[in-house]
Structures are given as structure tokens and as C-alpha cells.
Amino acid sequence: MKNSVLKYLKTAAAADRFFGVLAVLGSVVAAQVLAAPAKAAKLTPVTKVVTNAPVVFVVPKSIFIDDPAKGLDPFFPKSERRLTNNASSDPRRGSNILSGVSVSDPRTFLAMLNLQGISRAARGNRLAVINNHTFTLGEASTIRLGGATNVVTCEDIKDGFVVVSVRGVAEKKTLFLPSK
């Protein structure tokens, strides 16, 4: 019998079938051996304890002390904007000629307007920047100067100058670009 099994196993297909059947039988036997202790031991089901009490999370409150005397911004500690109270120290903002000045007269308001730049937009339209407000030809915008607010209208934009009018003043003013 031993010789007949060896002759049978010499073909590759027969050997694959033989070892496949052997693997299946081994796994069935192993499953029965492992399942036997579980059947023998009587397991009691675990009961869950369920409470309907809500879970309370305590979130700590963030406290920021904003003391201008210390000069630090709690969100931007490397910023130097609170170290000086003089707005004219920033060259991007222009001169601060209106600090503490009340502009109640519209003529004084008109005199305080400052042309900062002229540029070309899409389709050849020109833009004028007056006191940090951008204007197109014919556009009106509200500008605040020294505590007073007034409506400024851009009447004309040319190379190097702009003509503006202020509500409440009959005359128009020509603002020129600052010399370089």
C-alpha cells in the first residue's frame, strides 16, 4: 500500500489534491478541539449598566489680560503697533496731520484730502487712491477725517491729478500726486 500511495503522489495534480484534503481535515479537527472547552464551560452573559445621567465636560475659560501699559498684543506679541501711539510713524499710512483736529467745516475737510496714487484698471479705467479709499471716475464714497465724515465724489481722473468735490461745498478741488 505504501508503494501505491507514493506512485499516486508522483503526479503534481494528485499531490495538490492530497495535500488540499489533508489541510481541510486538519482545520476541521482543530476547530473541534478549540470549540470543546467553550462548550464545556458555561458562560454567563455580561450585563451592561446603563445610566441616563448626562456627561458633564468642564471647559477651561481662557483669560487674556489686555494691558496697554505693557505694550504687548496678546494675539500678536511680536507686533510693535502698540508700542507707539503716533500713527505717523508708519510710512504706509501717510502723515497723521489730523491727530486731535476736529474737521467740522466741509471746506477744511476738502483741504485735508490727499491723493496717494493713480493706476489703470481693466479695460483702461483709471483708479485714484484718496486718503486710503479707491475711487473710479464718478464714484462717491464716505471718508472719515479727524472725527468728521463726509461724502467725496471723484469728478475726473487724469495723468498726475484728480478733480474731487465734497458734499456741502460748491467748489471742486484738484488733487495732485505727491512729487517723488
C-alpha positions, 0 to 999 in steps of 0.5 A, a space after each residue: 500500500 505504501 508503494 501505491 500511495 507514493 506512485 499516486 503522489 508522483 503526479 503534481 495534480 494528485 499531490 495538490 489534491 492530497 495535500 488540499 484534503 489533508 489541510 481541510 481535515 486538519 482545520 476541521 479537527 482543530 476547530 473541534 478541539 478549540 470549540 470543546 472547552 467553550 462548550 464545556 464551560 458555561 458562560 454567563 452573559 455580561 450585563 451592561 449598566 446603563 445610566 441616563 445621567 448626562 456627561 458633564 465636560 468642564 471647559 477651561 475659560 481662557 483669560 487674556 489680560 489686555 494691558 496697554 501699559 505693557 505694550 504687548 498684543 496678546 494675539 500678536 506679541 511680536 507686533 510693535 503697533 502698540 508700542 507707539 501711539 503716533 500713527 505717523 510713524 508708519 510710512 504706509 499710512 501717510 502723515 497723521 496731520 489730523 491727530 486731535 483736529 476736529 474737521 467740522 467745516 466741509 471746506 477744511 475737510 476738502 483741504 485735508 484730502 490727499 491723493 496717494 496714487 493713480 493706476 489703470 484698471 481693466 479695460 483702461 479705467 483709471 483708479 485714484 487712491 484718496 486718503 486710503 479709499 479707491 475711487 473710479 471716475 464718478 464714484 462717491 464714497 464716505 471718508 472719515 477725517 479727524 472725527 468728521 465724515 463726509 461724502 467725496 465724489 471723484 469728478 475726473 481722473 487724469 495723468 498726475 491729478 484728480 478733480 474731487 468735490 465734497 458734499 456741502 461745498 460748491 467748489 471742486 478741488 484738484 488733487 495732485 500726486 505727491 512729487 517723488 
